[in-house]
Amino acid sequence: MDIPALSTMMAMERVTTNVSFALMSKVLDTAASTSEAMIEMMDAAAAIPGLGENIDIVV
């Protein structure tokens, strides 16, 4: 394999790796914000004390 072709191939692999890292960073940011929103939603749902402790059953 000649040097220019090898250089081009290595540059393309470097770009691909950089794009993969950037995409993974965005995915991690999205997952972090989604999990924060989910935690807030769960905390808001747990704000009613005693909810679900009693069940009325009519036979």
The first five atom37 places (N, CA, C, CB, O) and aatype in JSON, in Angstrom:
{
  "aatype": [12, 3, 9, 14, 0, 10, 15, 16, 12, 12, 0, 12, 6, 1, 19, 16, 16, 2, 19, 15, 13, 0, 10, 12, 15, 11, 19, 10, 3, 16, 0, 0, 15, 16, 15, 6, 0, 12, 9, 6, 12, 12, 3, 0, 0, 0, 0, 9, 14, 7, 10, 7, 6, 2, 9, 3, 9, 19, 19],
  "atom_mask": [
    [1, 1, 1, 1, 1],
    [1, 1, 1, 1, 1],
    [1, 1, 1, 1, 1],
    [1, 1, 1, 1, 1],
    [1, 1, 1, 1, 1],
    [1, 1, 1, 1, 1],
    [1, 1, 1, 1, 1],
    [1, 1, 1, 1, 1],
    [1, 1, 1, 1, 1],
    [1, 1, 1, 1, 1],
    [1, 1, 1, 1, 1],
    [1, 1, 1, 1, 1],
    [1, 1, 1, 1, 1],
    [1, 1, 1, 1, 1],
    [1, 1, 1, 1, 1],
    [1, 1, 1, 1, 1],
    [1, 1, 1, 1, 1],
    [1, 1, 1, 1, 1],
    [1, 1, 1, 1, 1],
    [1, 1, 1, 1, 1],
    [1, 1, 1, 1, 1],
    [1, 1, 1, 1, 1],
    [1, 1, 1, 1, 1],
    [1, 1, 1, 1, 1],
    [1, 1, 1, 1, 1],
    [1, 1, 1, 1, 1],
    [1, 1, 1, 1, 1],
    [1, 1, 1, 1, 1],
    [1, 1, 1, 1, 1],
    [1, 1, 1, 1, 1],
    [1, 1, 1, 1, 1],
    [1, 1, 1, 1, 1],
    [1, 1, 1, 1, 1],
    [1, 1, 1, 1, 1],
    [1, 1, 1, 1, 1],
    [1, 1, 1, 1, 1],
    [1, 1, 1, 1, 1],
    [1, 1, 1, 1, 1],
    [1, 1, 1, 1, 1],
    [1, 1, 1, 1, 1],
    [1, 1, 1, 1, 1],
    [1, 1, 1, 1, 1],
    [1, 1, 1, 1, 1],
    [1, 1, 1, 1, 1],
    [1, 1, 1, 1, 1],
    [1, 1, 1, 1, 1],
    [1, 1, 1, 1, 1],
    [1, 1, 1, 1, 1],
    [1, 1, 1, 1, 1],
    [1, 1, 1, 0, 1],
    [1, 1, 1, 1, 1],
    [1, 1, 1, 0, 1],
    [1, 1, 1, 1, 1],
    [1, 1, 1, 1, 1],
    [1, 1, 1, 1, 1],
    [1, 1, 1, 1, 1],
    [1, 1, 1, 1, 1],
    [1, 1, 1, 1, 1],
    [1, 1, 1, 1, 1]
  ],
  "atom_positions": [
    [[0.86, -1.17, 0.0], [0.0, 0.0, 0.0], [0.9, 1.23, 0.0], [-0.97, 0.0, 1.23], [1.92, 1.28, 0.69]],
    [[0.51, 2.2, -0.77], [1.34, 3.4, -0.85], [1.0, 4.36, 0.3], [1.14, 4.11, -2.22], [-0.06, 4.27, 0.91]],
    [[1.92, 5.27, 0.57], [1.82, 6.19, 1.71], [0.62, 7.14, 1.6], [3.1, 6.99, 1.83], [-0.06, 7.33, 2.6]],
    [[0.34, 7.74, 0.45], [-0.83, 8.65, 0.38], [-2.16, 7.94, 0.68], [-0.89, 9.29, -1.01], [-3.03, 8.49, 1.35]],
    [[-2.3, 6.73, 0.18], [-3.54, 5.98, 0.44], [-3.65, 5.63, 1.91], [-3.59, 4.7, -0.42], [-4.74, 5.71, 2.49]],
    [[-2.54, 5.25, 2.52], [-2.54, 4.94, 3.95], [-2.87, 6.18, 4.78], [-1.17, 4.37, 4.37], [-3.64, 6.1, 5.74]],
    [[-2.3, 7.31, 4.4], [-2.58, 8.56, 5.1], [-4.06, 8.94, 5.0], [-1.71, 9.68, 4.54], [-4.66, 9.37, 5.98]],
    [[-4.62, 8.78, 3.82], [-6.04, 9.09, 3.62], [-6.91, 8.17, 4.44], [-6.4, 8.98, 2.13], [-7.88, 8.62, 5.06]],
    [[-6.59, 6.9, 4.46], [-7.36, 5.93, 5.22], [-7.28, 6.24, 6.73], [-6.84, 4.5, 4.94], [-8.29, 6.16, 7.42]],
    [[-6.11, 6.59, 7.21], [-5.95, 6.91, 8.62], [-6.73, 8.19, 8.99], [-4.47, 7.08, 8.96], [-7.31, 8.27, 10.07]],
    [[-6.72, 9.16, 8.09], [-7.46, 10.4, 8.34], [-8.96, 10.13, 8.38], [-7.13, 11.45, 7.25], [-9.67, 10.7, 9.21]],
    [[-9.45, 9.27, 7.51], [-10.87, 8.93, 7.5], [-11.25, 8.19, 8.78], [-11.21, 8.07, 6.27], [-12.33, 8.43, 9.33]],
    [[-10.4, 7.3, 9.25], [-10.67, 6.58, 10.49], [-10.67, 7.55, 11.68], [-9.63, 5.47, 10.71], [-11.47, 7.4, 12.61]],
    [[-9.77, 8.53, 11.66], [-9.73, 9.52, 12.73], [-11.01, 10.34, 12.76], [-8.51, 10.44, 12.57], [-11.55, 10.61, 13.84]],
    [[-11.5, 10.74, 11.59], [-12.76, 11.5, 11.51], [-13.92, 10.64, 12.02], [-13.02, 11.96, 10.05], [-14.76, 11.12, 12.77]],
    [[-13.95, 9.4, 11.61], [-15.01, 8.5, 12.05], [-14.99, 8.34, 13.57], [-14.87, 7.13, 11.38], [-16.04, 8.35, 14.21]],
    [[-13.8, 8.2, 14.14], [-13.67, 8.07, 15.59], [-14.13, 9.33, 16.29], [-12.23, 7.76, 15.97], [-14.83, 9.25, 17.3]],
    [[-13.75, 10.49, 15.77], [-14.17, 11.76, 16.38], [-15.68, 11.95, 16.32], [-13.48, 12.92, 15.68], [-16.28, 12.43, 17.28]],
    [[-16.28, 11.57, 15.2], [-17.74, 11.66, 15.09], [-18.41, 10.71, 16.07], [-18.19, 11.35, 13.65], [-19.41, 11.06, 16.68]],
    [[-17.87, 9.52, 16.22], [-18.43, 8.55, 17.16], [-18.37, 9.08, 18.59], [-17.69, 7.22, 17.07], [-19.33, 8.95, 19.35]],
    [[-17.25, 9.68, 18.97], [-17.11, 10.24, 20.31], [-18.08, 11.4, 20.52], [-15.68, 10.7, 20.54], [-18.67, 11.53, 21.59]],
    [[-18.24, 12.25, 19.52], [-19.16, 13.38, 19.64], [-20.6, 12.89, 19.79], [-19.03, 14.31, 18.41], [-21.36, 13.41, 20.6]],
    [[-20.97, 11.89, 19.01], [-22.31, 11.33, 19.09], [-22.54, 10.69, 20.46], [-22.53, 10.3, 17.98], [-23.61, 10.87, 21.05]],
    [[-21.57, 9.95, 20.96], [-21.71, 9.32, 22.27], [-21.83, 10.37, 23.37], [-20.51, 8.4, 22.56], [-22.57, 10.18, 24.33]],
    [[-21.12, 11.47, 23.23], [-21.23, 12.55, 24.2], [-22.64, 13.13, 24.22], [-20.21, 13.65, 23.89], [-23.18, 13.4, 25.29]],
    [[-23.22, 13.32, 23.05], [-24.6, 13.83, 22.96], [-25.58, 12.83, 23.56], [-24.97, 14.13, 21.5], [-26.52, 13.23, 24.25]],
    [[-25.38, 11.55, 23.3], [-26.25, 10.51, 23.85], [-26.18, 10.51, 25.37], [-25.88, 9.13, 23.3], [-27.2, 10.4, 26.04]],
    [[-24.98, 10.63, 25.92], [-24.82, 10.67, 27.37], [-25.46, 11.91, 27.98], [-23.35, 10.61, 27.74], [-26.07, 11.83, 29.05]],
    [[-25.34, 13.05, 27.32], [-25.98, 14.27, 27.8], [-27.51, 14.12, 27.81], [-25.58, 15.47, 26.92], [-28.17, 14.53, 28.76]],
    [[-28.04, 13.53, 26.76], [-29.48, 13.32, 26.67], [-29.95, 12.35, 27.75], [-29.86, 12.78, 25.28], [-30.99, 12.57, 28.37]],
    [[-29.2, 11.28, 27.98], [-29.56, 10.32, 29.01], [-29.52, 10.97, 30.39], [-28.63, 9.1, 28.96], [-30.38, 10.69, 31.23]],
    [[-28.55, 11.81, 30.63], [-28.45, 12.48, 31.93], [-29.64, 13.42, 32.15], [-27.14, 13.27, 32.03], [-30.22, 13.43, 33.23]],
    [[-30.0, 14.19, 31.15], [-31.13, 15.11, 31.31], [-32.45, 14.35, 31.43], [-31.21, 16.1, 30.13], [-33.33, 14.76, 32.18]],
    [[-32.58, 13.25, 30.71], [-33.79, 12.43, 30.81], [-33.91, 11.81, 32.2], [-33.8, 11.34, 29.74], [-35.0, 11.78, 32.77]],
    [[-32.8, 11.33, 32.73], [-32.86, 10.72, 34.06], [-33.15, 11.77, 35.13], [-31.54, 10.0, 34.38], [-33.86, 11.47, 36.1]],
    [[-32.63, 12.98, 34.98], [-32.94, 14.05, 35.93], [-34.43, 14.38, 35.89], [-32.11, 15.31, 35.63], [-35.05, 14.58, 36.94]],
    [[-35.0, 14.45, 34.71], [-36.43, 14.73, 34.58], [-37.26, 13.61, 35.18], [-36.8, 14.94, 33.1], [-38.29, 13.86, 35.8]],
    [[-36.83, 12.37, 34.99], [-37.55, 11.24, 35.54], [-37.51, 11.24, 37.07], [-36.98, 9.93, 34.99], [-38.5, 10.93, 37.72]],
    [[-36.36, 11.59, 37.64], [-36.24, 11.68, 39.09], [-37.16, 12.76, 39.64], [-34.78, 11.95, 39.5], [-37.82, 12.56, 40.66]],
    [[-37.2, 13.91, 38.98], [-38.09, 14.99, 39.4], [-39.55, 14.55, 39.32], [-37.87, 16.23, 38.54], [-40.34, 14.87, 40.21]],
    [[-39.91, 13.83, 38.26], [-41.28, 13.36, 38.1], [-41.64, 12.36, 39.2], [-41.47, 12.73, 36.71], [-42.76, 12.39, 39.72]],
    [[-40.72, 11.47, 39.54], [-40.98, 10.49, 40.59], [-41.11, 11.18, 41.95], [-39.85, 9.44, 40.62], [-41.95, 10.79, 42.77]],
    [[-40.29, 12.19, 42.2], [-40.4, 12.94, 43.45], [-41.74, 13.66, 43.54], [-39.25, 13.94, 43.58], [-42.34, 13.71, 44.61]],
    [[-42.22, 14.21, 42.44], [-43.5, 14.91, 42.43], [-44.65, 13.93, 42.66], [-43.69, 15.66, 41.11], [-45.63, 14.29, 43.31]],
    [[-44.54, 12.72, 42.15], [-45.6, 11.73, 42.32], [-45.64, 11.22, 43.75], [-45.4, 10.57, 41.35], [-46.7, 10.8, 44.22]],
    [[-44.53, 11.24, 44.45], [-44.46, 10.74, 45.82], [-44.84, 11.82, 46.84], [-43.06, 10.21, 46.12], [-44.69, 11.6, 48.04]],
    [[-45.33, 12.96, 46.39], [-45.62, 14.08, 47.28], [-46.94, 13.9, 48.04], [-45.67, 15.36, 46.48], [-47.2, 14.67, 48.97]],
    [[-47.76, 12.92, 47.68], [-49.04, 12.71, 48.36], [-48.84, 11.6, 49.4], [-50.18, 12.34, 47.34], [-48.76, 10.43, 49.04]],
    [[-48.77, 11.97, 50.68], [-48.53, 10.95, 51.71], [-49.75, 10.04, 51.88], [-48.19, 11.62, 53.04], [-50.89, 10.49, 51.83]],
    [[-49.49, 8.77, 52.07], [-50.55, 7.79, 52.32], [-51.24, 7.28, 51.08], [0.0, 0.0, 0.0], [-52.14, 6.44, 51.17]],
    [[-50.85, 7.76, 49.92], [-51.5, 7.33, 48.68], [-51.17, 5.86, 48.42], [-51.05, 8.21, 47.49], [-50.01, 5.48, 48.37]],
    [[-52.2, 5.06, 48.24], [-52.02, 3.65, 47.91], [-51.84, 2.74, 49.11], [0.0, 0.0, 0.0], [-51.56, 1.56, 48.93]],
    [[-51.99, 3.25, 50.34], [-51.83, 2.4, 51.51], [-53.06, 1.55, 51.79], [-51.52, 3.25, 52.72], [-52.94, 0.45, 52.32]],
    [[-54.23, 2.03, 51.44], [-55.47, 1.32, 51.71], [-56.2, 0.99, 50.41], [-56.38, 2.16, 52.63], [-56.19, 1.76, 49.46]],
    [[-56.82, -0.2, 50.4], [-57.6, -0.63, 49.24], [-58.99, -1.04, 49.75], [-56.9, -1.81, 48.47], [-59.1, -1.88, 50.64]],
    [[-60.03, -0.46, 49.19], [-61.4, -0.84, 49.55], [-61.87, -1.93, 48.6], [-62.36, 0.4, 49.51], [-61.87, -1.75, 47.38]],
    [[-62.29, -3.06, 49.17], [-62.77, -4.18, 48.36], [-64.21, -4.45, 48.75], [-61.88, -5.46, 48.55], [-64.51, -4.63, 49.93]],
    [[-65.1, -4.48, 47.77], [-66.51, -4.8, 48.0], [-66.77, -6.18, 47.41], [-67.45, -3.72, 47.37], [-66.51, -6.43, 46.23]],
    [[-67.3, -7.06, 48.24], [-67.57, -8.44, 47.79], [-69.02, -8.61, 47.46], [-67.15, -9.47, 48.86], [-69.45, -9.69, 47.07]]
  ]
}
